[in-house]
Amino acid sequence: MVKKAHFVTGKGGVGKSLVAAVLARHFSQKNQHLLLAELSEFSFYKDFLDLPQIRYTPTNWTGLVDVAQWSAQDCLREYALHLLKIQKLYELFFENPVTRSLVQVAPGVQELAILGKVTSSPRRHGPPMSYDQLVIDAFATGHFLSLLQAPKAMADTIPFGPMGDQSRSIDKLIRDPNFTEVHVVSLAEELPITETLELYFELQKTFQIKPKVYLNKLFNLTEKDLSKLDANAQDYLSVQAENELKAKKTLQKNQIEFISLPLVTTLNTSAIIDSLLPYVTGVV
């Protein structure tokens, strides 16, 4: 049974997919059977992990870690087939143009389908999943908040019947710190830091979730390091060093603990992940 779901989010381009992969490897070293699921329309992990293909059906990446690509449509289809049992009956109800359009435009339905899948194992509702933990390479910050808000919004809109009951049970698990953990990835830049602060406090206020924060791609240069560089490099990297210092001070001022992740300059996937693993070991 799935005991914990780790959602990894952050502003686009901050490296959240990489951090999600690092976390998956980290947890698997604790003899945990992991599923790393990406919610993006186009797979990041197919090329990054050099896999032949990534689909809704999990593909093994390494050891105890499988990888899958989830869409709301696939999650809903699997759930409906699990309930209806009969393919033709599913096609009659869900493959017609009216239902397809409704699923696309109805507020919260797609988000609810994804979270229904994430929480199906501990709720014992829906197709079983034989994993100990899930690592979800989730949506960017704005859409991610909408994802978490969907179950309560649906339960408030449709309070009665199976839809209301299931929405409430999903929402309850999303708010359970023993099941849900959120990891927010940022860069030492103004916009990512601003979005990180907004999401951090909104998660605490609305969901009582205290996310883990990662400051990614840090140069960590000292004055001594800068003095060894030529003038052009000094100019560029001095600005970067100032941005990193400012970002750290901003997080500290807001009493937000963070994990510093260095910039890794190799293009080798295994080397990148191996370089970052020590920074999360013993912390996460």
C-alpha positions in Angstrom: 0.0 0.0 0.0 1.2 3.5 -0.8 2.2 5.1 2.5 3.3 8.5 1.3 3.0 10.8 -1.7 5.7 13.4 -2.4 4.7 16.3 -4.7 7.5 18.2 -6.3 6.7 21.6 -7.6 8.2 25.0 -8.4 8.2 27.7 -11.0 8.9 26.5 -14.5 12.6 26.0 -15.3 13.9 25.7 -11.7 14.8 22.0 -12.0 11.9 20.4 -10.2 11.9 17.3 -12.5 15.6 16.7 -11.6 14.9 17.1 -7.9 12.0 14.6 -8.2 14.3 12.0 -9.8 16.9 12.6 -7.1 14.2 12.1 -4.4 13.0 8.9 -6.0 16.5 7.5 -6.1 17.0 8.6 -2.5 13.9 6.9 -1.1 14.6 3.7 -3.1 17.9 3.4 -1.3 15.8 2.8 1.9 14.5 -0.4 0.3 11.3 1.4 -0.7 9.4 0.5 -3.9 8.9 3.8 -5.7 6.8 5.2 -8.6 8.1 8.4 -10.1 5.1 9.9 -12.0 5.3 13.0 -14.2 2.2 15.0 -14.9 3.6 16.9 -17.9 2.1 16.5 -21.4 5.6 15.8 -22.9 7.8 13.4 -21.0 11.0 14.9 -19.5 12.2 11.5 -18.2 12.2 9.7 -21.5 15.3 11.5 -22.7 16.7 12.4 -19.4 16.7 8.8 -18.1 17.4 7.4 -21.6 14.3 5.2 -21.5 12.7 3.8 -24.8 9.3 5.2 -23.8 7.3 6.4 -20.8 3.5 5.8 -20.7 0.8 5.5 -18.1 1.8 1.9 -17.5 4.9 2.1 -15.4 8.4 1.4 -16.9 11.3 0.3 -14.7 14.1 2.9 -14.4 16.5 1.5 -12.0 16.2 -1.1 -9.1 13.1 -0.3 -7.1 12.1 2.8 -9.1 9.5 2.7 -11.8 8.5 5.7 -14.0 5.1 6.6 -15.5 3.5 9.6 -17.2 0.0 10.4 -15.9 -2.7 12.4 -17.6 -6.1 13.1 -16.2 -7.7 11.2 -19.0 -5.7 8.1 -18.3 -6.4 8.3 -14.6 -10.1 8.7 -15.2 -10.2 5.9 -17.8 -8.4 3.4 -15.5 -10.8 4.3 -12.6 -13.9 4.0 -14.7 -12.8 0.6 -16.1 -12.1 -0.6 -12.6 -15.7 0.3 -11.6 -17.6 -0.6 -14.7 -15.5 -3.8 -15.5 -16.8 -3.8 -19.1 -14.9 -2.0 -21.9 -17.9 -1.4 -24.0 -19.8 0.1 -21.1 -16.9 2.4 -20.5 -16.8 3.5 -24.1 -20.5 4.2 -24.1 -20.3 6.5 -21.1 -16.9 8.1 -21.4 -15.8 7.9 -25.1 -18.7 9.9 -26.5 -18.1 13.6 -27.5 -20.4 15.1 -24.9 -18.7 13.4 -21.9 -15.2 14.1 -23.4 -16.0 17.8 -23.7 -17.5 17.8 -20.2 -14.3 16.3 -18.6 -12.2 18.8 -20.5 -14.1 21.9 -19.4 -15.7 21.0 -16.0 -13.7 22.8 -13.3 -11.6 20.5 -11.1 -12.5 17.2 -12.8 -9.1 16.6 -14.3 -7.3 17.6 -11.1 -9.6 15.3 -9.1 -8.9 12.4 -11.4 -5.2 12.8 -10.8 -5.5 13.1 -7.0 -7.9 10.2 -7.0 -5.2 8.1 -8.5 -2.6 9.4 -6.1 -4.7 8.6 -3.0 -6.5 5.5 -4.3 -4.2 3.0 -2.5 -4.6 4.3 1.1 -8.3 4.9 0.5 -8.7 1.4 -0.9 -10.7 2.8 -3.7 -9.8 2.1 -7.3 -7.1 0.0 -8.9 -4.4 -1.2 -6.5 -0.9 0.1 -6.6 2.0 -2.0 -5.3 4.3 0.9 -4.3 5.5 2.1 -0.9 5.8 5.7 -1.9 5.0 8.0 -4.8 7.1 10.8 -6.1 5.0 13.1 -8.3 6.7 15.5 -10.6 3.8 17.9 -10.3 2.6 21.0 -12.1 4.3 24.4 -11.7 3.4 26.4 -8.7 0.1 28.1 -9.8 -1.5 25.0 -11.3 -0.2 22.9 -8.4 -2.2 25.0 -5.9 -5.3 24.5 -8.1 -4.6 20.8 -8.1 -4.6 20.6 -4.3 -7.7 22.8 -4.0 -9.8 20.7 -6.4 -11.2 18.0 -4.0 -12.6 20.5 -1.5 -14.0 22.7 -4.2 -15.7 19.7 -5.7 -17.0 18.5 -2.3 -18.4 22.0 -1.7 -20.1 22.0 -5.1 -21.4 18.5 -4.9 -21.7 17.7 -1.2 -23.9 14.6 -1.5 -23.5 11.2 -3.1 -20.4 9.2 -4.2 -18.8 12.3 -5.8 -19.0 14.3 -2.6 -17.9 11.4 -0.4 -14.8 10.6 -2.6 -13.9 14.2 -2.9 -13.9 14.6 0.9 -11.8 11.4 1.4 -9.3 12.7 -1.2 -9.1 16.1 0.5 -8.6 14.5 3.9 -5.6 12.6 2.7 -4.1 15.6 0.9 -4.2 17.4 4.2 -2.7 14.5 6.2 1.0 15.2 6.9 1.6 11.5 7.4 0.6 10.9 3.7 1.3 14.2 1.8 4.7 15.9 1.6 5.4 18.8 -0.7 8.8 19.8 -2.0 9.2 23.2 -3.5 12.2 23.9 -5.8 13.5 27.4 -6.5 16.4 29.2 -8.0 18.2 32.1 -6.4 16.3 34.6 -8.6 13.6 37.1 -7.7 10.6 35.6 -9.4 11.1 32.0 -8.3 11.8 33.1 -4.8 8.6 35.2 -4.8 6.5 32.3 -6.1 8.1 30.0 -3.5 7.2 32.3 -0.6 3.6 32.7 -1.8 3.1 28.9 -2.2 4.9 28.1 1.1 2.6 30.3 3.1 -0.5 29.4 1.2 0.2 25.7 1.8 0.6 26.4 5.5 -2.5 28.5 5.7 -4.9 26.4 3.6 -3.6 22.9 4.0 -1.4 23.0 7.2 1.4 21.6 5.0 4.9 22.8 5.7 6.8 22.1 2.5 10.5 21.4 2.1 12.3 24.1 0.1 15.2 23.5 -2.2 17.5 26.3 -3.5 18.8 24.8 -6.7 21.7 25.4 -9.1 23.9 27.3 -6.6 27.4 28.4 -7.5 28.4 28.9 -3.8 31.3 31.1 -4.8 33.4 32.8 -2.1 35.3 36.0 -2.4 38.5 34.0 -2.8 36.9 32.0 -5.6 35.9 35.2 -7.4 39.3 36.7 -7.1 40.9 33.9 -9.1 38.6 34.6 -12.2 39.2 37.1 -15.1 37.3 40.4 -15.1 34.4 39.3 -17.3 33.8 36.1 -15.3 34.0 38.1 -12.1 31.4 40.6 -13.2 28.9 37.9 -14.1 29.5 35.6 -11.2 29.6 38.4 -8.7 26.0 39.2 -9.6 25.1 35.5 -9.2 26.8 35.4 -5.8 24.8 38.5 -4.7 21.6 36.9 -5.9 22.3 33.7 -4.0 23.1 35.7 -0.8 19.9 37.7 -1.2 17.8 34.6 -1.8 19.1 32.9 1.2 18.6 36.0 3.4 15.0 36.3 2.1 14.2 32.7 3.0 15.9 33.0 6.4 14.0 36.3 7.1 10.8 34.4 6.5 12.0 31.6 8.8 12.0 29.1 6.0 14.5 26.3 6.2 15.9 25.3 2.8 18.2 22.6 1.3 21.0 24.0 -0.9 21.7 22.1 -4.1 24.8 23.0 -6.2 25.0 23.6 -9.9 26.2 20.3 -11.5 28.1 21.0 -14.7 28.1 17.5 -16.2 25.6 16.3 -18.8 25.7 12.7 -17.6 22.4 11.9 -15.9 23.7 9.4 -13.5 26.5 11.7 -12.5 24.1 14.6 -11.9 21.8 12.5 -9.7 24.7 10.9 -7.8 26.2 14.4 -7.2 23.0 15.7 -5.6 22.0 12.6 -3.6 24.3 13.5 -0.6 22.5 16.8 -0.2 19.1 15.2 0.4 20.4 12.2 2.4 19.7 12.6 6.1 17.6 15.7 5.4 14.6 14.4 3.6 
